[in-house]
Amino acid sequence: MNTLLERQSIMLQSTSMSIVRDFMNHVNWKAPMLCIRGARGVGKSTLLRQYMKLNYQDHPEDVLYCSLDWSYFSQNTIIDVAERLHQKGSKLLILDEVHKYRNWSKEVKEIAEIYPDIQIIMSGSSLLNLMTGDADLSRRCRNYNMPGLSYREFLLFYKRIYIPTFTLEEILNNAHAIANEINSKCRPLQFFSDYLKYGYYPFYLNNPTDYYVLLEQTENYVIDVELTQLKGVVPANTRKLKALLNVIAQLVPFDVDISKLSSVTELQRNTVIEYLNHLHDAKLINLLYSDYISVKKMQKPDKIYLENPNLLYAFATNPVKIGTARECFAVNQLLHSHLVEYGKEEGDIKVDGKWTFEIGGERKSFAQIADIPDSFVFADNIEYPQGNKLPLWMLGFLY
């Protein structure tokens, strides 16, 4: 126990508070049990440590932070830790990387039942699904999905430029005023291509030289370890799953041909669809359907994107097509708080069932969506709106 307290003290001292993400303010930290989920590298552990430093720095005895991949838990259980906390009157137990601890859900449920006075805050992989865990935590736990950096946050983290968030409705209805405000503080086009290449994960600042290498290592860990352990992927198929991901990275967004993907990866059709869903759960890709209401478990997606543009630049073996990066960016930024569907013949995407968007370059026309109400073009390489043609980078200010 003293070992954990010493580690906690060292980590709090080294935790920087220079920038705290707005995501901190969207979490109900008073919930008896909550879980922060997200892809590897988006900053979950940093967020938890910053929360501790903001709220418990003067009362460190009231909280204990544990990362469940520490060797300490090879010989000790989290139930034992909770018992010690209860004896000393502590109020909060933070369990980071909870999915790396065997039988975590059963023990967390037991802690909640035996020690209801101890609040439990967890973090876990995107694959972590509390709704279908070994123990029924769905009624007890409040879940939050943490994304990577938005373009707005990239400007704050990397360039120290602060700009507030805007809702999608504000951007669509008041685009000129918002564009004027943002352009008065920076030249958003100046940094936009940098964001597409390396701005989504905060750890770029720590190791820019090896950024893409680290992204590939993350891919390997997710496929080789998490998908095999948490989703039951046959280890012999992990190479084929990586091949599937690399094929997706090379393709311009297209109407999905499962038969072609099956042939290229030497996997059965249903296995390809199953693996696509696993990659989606792992936040390595985004799947779009033309109608989410009628989506069934094994229905093929209509479009596939890598989860964010940084992965596109990391995984593609050929030069990245800018059109693919643009659409990947738009879908990624919108999915954080909106329902995004494939537009079929009516635009690239439909948002919340009411807006139709085309994504393209500065010469993108309205030809395809001219007769569709509530339709907009989001175009790259423009600084100011031109009627219903809006700058693509504005979608990066939604969170």
Secondary structure, DSSP 8 states (H G I E B T S, - for coil): -HHHHHHHHHHHHH---S---GGGGGS-TTSSEEEEEE-TTSSHHHHHHHHHHHHHTT-GGGEEEEETTSGGGGT--HHHHHHHHHHTT--EEEEETGGGSTTHHHHHHHHHHH-TTSEEEEEEETT--GGGSSS--TTT-EEEE-----HHHHHHHHH--------HHHHHHSHHHHHHHHHHH--HHHHHHHHHHH-SSGGGGT-STTHHHHHHHHHHHIIIIIHHHHS---GGGHHHHHHHHHHHHHS-S----HHHHHHHHT--HHHHHHHHHHHHHTTSEEEE-S-GGG--TT---SEEEESSHHHHHHH-SS---HHHHHHHHHHHHHHTTS-EEE-TTS-SEEETTTEEEEEE-TT--SGGGTTSTTEEEEETT-SS-BTTEEEGGGGGG--
